[in-house]
Amino acid sequence: MMNITSIGGAAILILSCSLAAVAAEQTKGIVTSIDLRTRTLTLQSGETFQFDNPGRLYGFTPGDRIGVSHNGARGINTYNPHPSIRDNIDID
């Protein structure tokens, strides 16, 4: 009986993690402003995201192309949407 409960618990854990990952959206854009004090990032499109971790905003400056993983206006992560361009590697 304990093995069945463990398997069921593991299945629920995997399903809940998968649903959380699906909930995140991704947006690409150009940085207009970054405010580390308020932990906000604004894109040229007018979209603004607030991050719990301001460390996700380090290294980006206005004019940079950026990718943002988010849930609504809550920023989760940032990434370089075109790493091959930055590293001078042509993968196309």
Backbone torsions as a table, in degrees:
resi	resn	phi	psi	omega
1	MET	NA	-35.4	-178.8
2	MET	-66.1	-35.7	179.2
3	ASN	-64.8	-39.5	179.5
4	ILE	-65.4	-41.5	178.7
5	THR	-64.8	-41.6	179.1
6	SER	-64.0	-43.1	178.7
7	ILE	-64.3	-42.5	178.7
8	GLY	-63.5	-41.9	178.3
9	GLY	-64.3	-40.3	178.6
10	ALA	-65.1	-40.5	179.5
11	ALA	-63.9	-40.5	178.8
12	ILE	-66.2	-40.7	178.6
13	LEU	-61.9	-45.2	179.3
14	ILE	-63.3	-43.2	179.8
15	LEU	-63.6	-43.5	-179.0
16	SER	-66.6	-37.4	176.6
17	CYS	-65.3	-39.5	179.6
18	SER	-65.1	-41.2	179.7
19	LEU	-65.9	-37.5	178.4
20	ALA	-65.2	-39.4	179.7
21	ALA	-67.2	-36.4	-180.0
22	VAL	-69.1	-30.9	-176.6
23	ALA	-67.8	-27.0	-178.7
24	ALA	-72.0	138.2	176.6
25	GLU	-105.6	165.2	176.2
26	GLN	-129.1	135.8	179.1
27	THR	-131.6	140.5	176.0
28	LYS	-116.1	145.9	179.1
29	GLY	-173.7	-169.0	179.4
30	ILE	-113.1	131.4	-178.0
31	VAL	-67.8	128.3	172.7
32	THR	-97.7	-45.2	179.2
33	SER	-154.2	153.0	175.2
34	ILE	-132.2	128.7	177.2
35	ASP	-121.4	102.8	-178.0
36	LEU	-68.8	-26.8	180.0
37	ARG	-65.0	-44.8	179.4
38	THR	-95.8	-2.7	178.8
39	ARG	61.1	40.1	-178.7
40	THR	-116.4	149.6	178.0
41	LEU	-127.6	130.0	177.8
42	THR	-118.6	133.7	178.2
43	LEU	-97.2	162.2	179.0
44	GLN	-58.1	-27.6	179.5
45	SER	-72.0	-10.9	-177.9
46	GLY	99.0	-9.7	178.5
47	GLU	-69.8	138.1	178.9
48	THR	-124.9	137.3	-179.5
49	PHE	-126.3	138.5	176.0
50	GLN	-110.9	133.1	-175.5
51	PHE	-108.8	140.9	172.8
52	ASP	-71.5	-34.6	-177.9
53	ASN	-109.5	104.6	-178.8
54	PRO	-65.5	-16.2	177.4
55	GLY	-61.1	-22.8	177.9
56	ARG	-67.5	-15.5	-176.4
57	LEU	-98.0	-11.8	-178.4
58	TYR	-65.4	141.4	176.4
59	GLY	94.0	-9.2	178.3
60	PHE	-105.8	145.1	178.3
61	THR	-134.1	161.0	177.3
62	PRO	-53.6	135.8	-178.0
63	GLY	100.0	-16.9	178.9
64	ASP	-73.2	144.0	170.0
65	ARG	-79.9	139.0	-175.0
66	ILE	-145.5	151.4	170.9
67	GLY	-113.6	141.1	-178.9
68	VAL	-128.5	125.2	169.2
69	SER	-91.5	131.3	-174.0
70	HIS	-153.9	161.0	168.5
71	ASN	-117.0	101.3	-174.4
72	GLY	63.8	-126.1	179.8
73	ALA	-92.2	1.9	179.7
74	ARG	-90.7	111.5	179.0
75	GLY	-74.1	139.7	179.3
76	ILE	-109.4	-47.2	-175.7
77	ASN	-152.6	159.8	173.3
78	THR	-124.2	154.2	179.9
79	TYR	-155.2	162.0	175.8
80	ASN	-83.4	114.2	-176.5
81	PRO	-72.9	-14.4	-178.7
82	HIS	-134.7	67.5	-176.2
83	PRO	-62.7	-28.2	-178.7
84	SER	-68.5	-31.2	178.9
85	ILE	-70.3	-42.7	-178.3
86	ARG	-66.1	-35.2	-177.3
87	ASP	-93.0	8.4	-179.3
88	ASN	56.3	40.1	178.4
89	ILE	-115.7	125.9	178.3
90	ASP	-97.8	108.0	-178.4
91	ILE	-101.5	-0.8	-179.3
92	ASP	-93.1	NA	NA
